[in-house]
Amino acid sequence: MQLTRSKFASDNGFLVEQFTTLLGLFGHFSDVYQTLSSSPYADEHRKRLLNNYAATTVCRYMQAVLKFVRVTSQLGFDVHHLSEAQLADTLTVMQLSRTSDTDRDVCSGNFTIKALRWWHKIAGVKNLQICFSPLVDSFLKTKLSRDRREAPPLPLWLLFQWERRILQSAPTAYEIMMLGSFLVITWAGLRFADAQRLNVDSLVFNFQELRGLVWRSKTMSAGHPFGVQASGLCSLSNHTWLFKFLQTWDTVMHDLQMPRSRVDFLIPSMSPDGTFPVFEPLDYAGTTRVFPDMLLTPWKRFEGEHPLAHLQQMYTLHSMKATLLSFGPQLGSLVSDSDRLLQGHHQDPKHSLNLYGRDSVWGSLRYQATVIQEIQKGWRPKTAQHRGGQFPLAEPVVTLERFKKSAPDYQFKWFSFSGQEEPTEIPSKQDVESIASDTNSDSSSSQSDSSDSEDVAFGPKKVEPPQEAFQADEAVYAKHRRVTHAMLAVVDDVTTRPFYMDHYWKAACGARMLHSETEFLETLKPPIMFCQHAGCKKIWTSVQLG
């Protein structure tokens, strides 16, 4: 079975059908089944129940429940009248009968218990309350005398090499897209799956940091914000690895004439030659083929063996998320526990405080800035192999080369960075500095770096906004989702803009609004949530609305 990519579980017809079948299998032993049997809106209710969970989670849980029902029947037990002992026996049989890697999750006692508890909750199957009994709970609490498997953090040397390659003049678009994506995941503290659920229209870039939202994550069904410092380890000015990555991404998507609505992920399925056989998010298996290649820095030559030759198989995609988080404990009091929680997007006891303080991103950016400053001062993190106790992995010697170069005059054509600011210089006392001697750099790389490190005489030019071609006799208002905006008429070739009174319109604050999502208001009737951004607020003030 192949599960198609879905923002919501209800978008996948297979899952909805499977859910309906599973409810019917439990019949009147399910409170939800009985309730939906008498409702004319049963389909809507089922979809709403499913949308509380990620599509992949729903799929795996339902597979585990179906597997459990089949094994229970084969053992001669009645799934609707199971005793605690029978449930425990069934779980034991399922564990002993695992024959392939594909069955490992579905048949494991821990995962099956989680799936049954989920089904007890979502379907209202009262008899499955026995899943919370001490006997069954013991499957989850068994202690095994073995090392916990964890992905080790990436070496600082590798982050520097990736960033350095992007800043050179020689990398291909494919290298920039892959390396840039990996660096975004690493610095933002994202899981791979979270990065492949990225809301492109939420991205805000001001040459100092990138901020945005993922629309769903492992721990948050509504997603969460993230931020990335643009400066990185090498740049002393506003021509950074992040700017070059976004510039390349913008150019590639614009040349493809790809609608932004089709891009809700970070890493595309791009071939090394820069083409797209099928435009879709690069899946986990495909990324695990690219990632080891980038670990071995194929663009860089070494006189001897590659520094990571024997460590390549130890790193996984989760190593990217673990990297910056592993630096925190070594920095001690320089970083706060709350900033470390925000960097990892973990549950925060100060959630309400950060929510109302709009601090969900700034703490992470603060954490990253501290890490960068300490590394540039000469501090080097150590990477332990397991849980910090064993001897650290051998880290290659890190040589930081820093360059000062102004960002070129470039207007983003595909991205719509709301709130984009004119680039500013990152203050520095010197143009180029070397923290240690580089023993591994080849001459060709040095030449391309030196050519990239030359200053640009003039920064980007500020483009004046076009004059509006049409002025309404009075203010025009439109509702986008729950927020009411002041609208300005425009003349351009963007036909997806809201259309009203024979003209195309845009929000005065710059918010991106599609015609299908916009409702123009003839009159203002409470309750109304007015947009409080500068452009709209100026109009509200002038007409004394708020």
N, C-alpha and C positions, 0 to 999 in steps of 0.2 A: 504494500500500500504506500502511495506517495501522497504526503500531506502538502497541499498547496499553501503558499505563503498567505497569511491572513492577519490583518490588524486586529480583527475581532473573531472570536471562535465561531460566532453565528454567520460570518461571511463564508465559512466552509460548509458546503452542503453535506459532505460526507459526515462531518462531526455531528451536525444537527440530526441527520438520519440515524447515526449510531446511537446518539443519546436517546432518541425516541424509541429505538429498538430495545435498548437496555432498560428503559423505564417499563416498557411492556413486559419484559422478562420477569421483573419483580412484581408487576401487576398491583393488586390491592394491598400488598405488603409495603408499598411505597405511598406515603402521604401525598407526595407531589403528583404521582400518577392519578390518584383518586381525585385530587383537586382539579387537575387539568382535564379530566374526562368530562367534567360538566361546564367547562369554560369555552366560549366561542373564540377566545383569543389565545388558545393553547399554544399556537406556534410562536406568538410574540413572547409569551411567558417563558417558553423553553429557551428561546434565544437570549433573553435577558439573564436567565440563570447562567448560561454558558459564558456570557461576556464578562463575568466576574473573574475569569481565569484565562491565561494565555492559551492559544490554540494548541500548541505543542504539549502543554501540561494536560489539557483535557484529553487529547489523543492517547497519551501514555497511560493516564489513569484509567481510562475506559478499557484499554487493552488489558491492563492488569486485572480489572474487575471481571472481564469476560473470561480470562484465563483461570481465575479463581473459581468462577461458576462451573467451568468445564471440569476442572480437577475435582471439585466437590462432588459433582455428579458421578464421575468415574469411581470415586471412593464409596459410593452408595449413600452419601449423606444428603439430607434435605437442606438446601441453602437457605430456606426460609425459617428453619427451626434448628439452627446449629447450636450446639453447646460449646462452652469454652474449650473443652478438651478436643472436640471435633475440629474446631477452628485452628487450634494449635497443631493438631495432627496434619491438617491440610497444608498449613504453612511449611511444616517440616518436609512433607513429601515434595512440595514445589521446589524447595531449596535443593533437595537431593537429586531432583530430576533435571537440573539445568544441564543442557547438552551443547549449547552454542552461546557465543557472545551476545547474539541478538536477544536471547532469553534472560540474560543476566539481570537486567533491571526489572523486567516484567515478573520474573519468578523469584526475585529475592524477597526474603521475609520482610525486611524493612520497607521496601517500596510497596509491596502488596498491602501491608498494614496501612500505610499512608493513603493508598488508593481506596481502600475500604472505608477508612474514616472520612475521606472526601465524599464517597458515595453516600455514606450515612447522613452527611450534612446536606448535600445538594439534592438528594432524592428523598430524604426523610424516611429511610428504612430503619425502623425502630429496633429490629432484632440485631442489627449490626452494632448496637451499643456495646456488645461484648468485645468489640475491638479495643475497648479502653480498659479491659480487665487486667489485673496484675500478671496473669499468665501470659497473655498476648503481649503486654507491655515489656515483658522480659526479653522478647526478640530484639527490641530496640536498644536495650540497656546492656547487652552482653559485651563484656570487655575482652578484647583480643590482644594478645601480647605480640604486637607487630607495629612497625613504624607507620605513622600516618602518611599516606601518599600526598605530596604537595608539589606544586609547580614552583621551582626555584625562581627568584627574580632574575631579570636580565642583567648582564654586566653593564656598568656605566660606560665602558669602552664601546659597547655595541650601540648604545644610544647616540654617542658622539659620532661614530662612523656613519650611522644612518643619516643624521642631521647634516654632517659634512658632505655626504654624497648629494643630497638634495641641493645644497648651496653651490655645488660645482656647476660648471657650464656643460658638462658632458652627459648627465643622466638622461635616460629616455623617459617619455611620458609614463610608461609602465612602471619604471622604477620609482618615479616621484609619487605616483598614485598609491603604490603598495607601501613604500617606506613611510610616506606621509600619513597614510591611514594607521599604520602600526604605531607611529609616534603619537598621533591623536589619542588612540586607545590607551597608550601607556601613560601619557601625561594627564589625561582626563580621568584615569582610574576606572575605565569601563570594562565590563565583560565583553567578549567577542559578540555574543548574541545581542547585547544591548546596543552595540555600535551598529549592528545590522538592522536596527529599528530606530533610525535617526530621522528626526523631523527637519528636513532641509530648510523649509520656510521659517524655522525658528532661529536659524543661525544669525548671530550678530558678530561682526568683525570690525574692530577699530584700529588695527595695526599694533595693538598692545596685547589684546587677548581675543580669543574666540569663545563665545558663549552660545549654548543651544540646549535643546531638549531631545531626549529619547522618548518615543511614544509608548514604549512598554519595556519593562525590565524584569529580571528574575524575581525581585522582591517587591516591585511596585507595578500594579496593573495599569496605573495612569502614567507611568514613566517618571522621569526625574530630570532636573537640569544638570548641566556639566559646564566646565570651563577649562580652557587651555591657555597658558601663558605663551605669547608669541615669541618672546626673545630667545628661548632655548638656551643652549650652552655656548653657542658660537657667536651670535650676532650682537654687535654693539650699536646698530642702527635699526631702521625699520624694514630693511630687506632681510627677512627671516625665513627659516624653513617653512613656517606656517603660511606666510604670505605666498611663497612660491608654490606650495602645495595647493592652496586655494585658487591661485591663478591658473595652474595647470588643470585642475578640476573644472574650473569655469570655462576654459578654452575647449577642453574635450567635450563637455556636455553641450556647449554652444555649437560646436562644429557638427555634432550629431543631431542638432535640433531636437534635443530630448526635452519633453515637457517636465517641469519640476515635479508635477503631480505623480510621475512615474518613479521618482527617485526618493525613496524613504529609507535609505540605507547608506552606509559609509563606503564599503568596499564593493566595487562592481566586478562582474565576471569578465575581466579584461585579459586578453592574450598578451604574451610578451612582445608581440609585434605591434601592439597598440590598437588592435581591432576588437570588436565585440561580436563573436559568433551568435550569442544570445544575450540580450541585455537583461540581466537579473542580478540580484545580490549574490556575491560569491559565498557558497555554502561552507560549512565547517570542513568537510573533506577537502574541498578545493583549496581552502586557505592553509590547511595543514601540509599541502604540497608546496605552496609558495613560501611559507614561513621558514622552513629549514634552509631553503636556498638563500634567503636574505640574511640568515644567521651567519652564513659563511662569506658574506660580503664579496660576491663574485667579481666585482669591479676592481678589487684591490689585490695587488700581487704581494706575496711574501717570500722571503728567501728560504725560510724553513717551513715548518708545519703551521697551519692556521691556528691562532690562539684558542679557537673554540672547536677544534676538530674532534676532540674526545668528549665534548660536553653537548654537542648538537642535539642528541636524542633526549637529553634530560629536560630541555625546555619545551613547554607547551604554549598554546595560545593564552592560557590563563596566567602565564608568566608575565605578560604585559601588565595586567591589572595589579599583580603582586609587587611589581618593581618599586614604584614610588612609595607604596605603603610600607615596604621593608626598610626604607630609609629613615622613617619617622622615629622609631625607638632609638636609633643611633644618634639622633640630633638632640635628644633629651629635652630640656626646657625651652629650646629654641622654637619648637612647634607645640601647639596645644592639642589636647586630646580631642576637643571638638572639631578642630580643623582636620585632624586625621580621620575622624568619622565622616566628615563631609567629603574628603578626598576619595574615600572608598565607597561613598553613597550607602553607608550602613545606617541602621536604625539609631537615631540620635535621641537621648533623653531630653534634649533641649529643642525638640522638633517645633513646638509652638513658638518658642522664642525666635528661632531662625526663620520660621515662616513669616511672622509679622515683621521681622527685621530685614526681610528679603536677603538673608545671608546664606542661602543654599549654595551659592556659587563663589561668593567672595572668600569664604573660608578656605575653599579648595585652591583658589588662585593665590591666596596668601601663603598656603603651605608650599605650593610649587615655587613661588618666588623665593622663599627661604631656602629650599633645597638648591635652587640655581645659584643663589648668592654664596652659600657655603662651599659648593663645588668649585666655583670660580675663585674662592679664596684659597683653595688647595685641599679641602676636606675630601676624602674618598670613602664611600660606603663599602662595607664588607658584606659578602653574601655567604651565609651559612648553608650547609647542604640540607639539614633537616632540623626544624624547630629551634635553630640557633645554638644547639649544644654541640654538634659534631664539628669537625674541622672545616673551615670555610672552603668553598670552591676557589680554585686558583683564578684570580681576576687578572686579566691583562693590564699592563701599565697604561694608564690613561694620559694622553697628551692633548690638552685643550688648545686649539688654535682659534683665535677670535678675530673677526673681521668687521669692518665698518663700511657699509654700503647703503645708500639711500634706495628706497623702493622706486622702481621705474613708474612713469606716468601710465597707469593702467586703470581703465574703467571696467568694472565687472559687468559682463553682458548677460550671463545666465543666472548668477546669484542675485538675490534681492535682499541685500543686507540693510534692513531697516535700522536707522540710527547710525549709519556708517559715518565715521568722522575722517577728516583729512589726516593723513599720516603725520605723526610727530616723531622727532628725533629721540632716541633713547640716550640719555646723558651718559657720557663716558669721558675719562681723563686721557685715554690714549686710543689710537686707531686699531692697533694690532698688538696683542700681547701673547706670550707663550708661557704657560705655567710649568711645562716640563719639556724635555727634548724629545722629539718624535723619532723613533728608531725604525718605524715600519712604513713610513710614507714613501711612496715611489715618486719618481721625478715627474711623471705625467700628471699625477694628481696634484702635486705642488704647483705646477704651472697653471692648471685650470683654476685652482684656488686663488692664486695670486691675481689672475685676470679678473676673478669675481670680486676681489677685495678692493678694487679701485672705487673711489668716491664718484658719485654722480653729481654734477654741478648743480642741477636744479631738481627740486622735489616735484611731486605731482601737482598739476595745475587744478585749481578749483573750478569746476564747471558750474556756470550759473543755471539755475532751474529754468525750464522753458516757461514763457508767459502763457497763462491760461487763455484759451481762445474764446471762451464763452463765460459770461457772468450771469448767474441767475438773479432775478429781481429780489429774492429773499433767500435766506439760508436754506440749504437742502440737507436733510438728515436721512441716514440709513442705518439699519440695525444689522450688525454682523455678529452672529451667535447671540450673546446676551448684552453686547455693548453697542451703544448708539454713537455714531461718528458724524462729524460735520464733513460734507462732501464738496469737492472741487471738480469742476468740469475740465477734461483734458482732451487733447487731440494727439493721438499716437496710433500705432499699429497693433496695440495690445487689445485684441478683441475679446479677451476673457474678462476684461474689467466690467463692473456693473454698468448696465445700460438703462437710461431713464430720461424721459423728455427729449428723445432723439439725440442724446449725447452720452459719451462715456464719462465715467466719474472715478475719482480716487479719494481715499480718506485724507483729510487735511493733515493727519498725523503721520501719514506714510504707511499705515497698516495695509498689508496685501489682502485684498478682498475679491473673491470671484463672484460673477453674476449670480450663479446658482446658490450662493450662500448669503446673499444680500437682500434685505427687505427695505425698500424706500418707504419713509413714513410721511403720510400726508399731514397728520397732526401728531402732536406729542401728548401721549396719555401715560400717566403713571401706572406702574412703577417704571422708571427709566434709569439705566446705569450709563451715565455719560462717560465718554473716553476722557481721561485726565492727562493725556500726553500733550506736549506743547502746542502742536498745530491745531488740534481740535479745541483745546482749552482756550486758546486765544479767541476763537469764534464764540465759544460759550460766554466768555466774559463780555465780548462786544455786544452780544444780544441779551445779556443779563439772564442767562439760563443756569449758570452754576459757577 
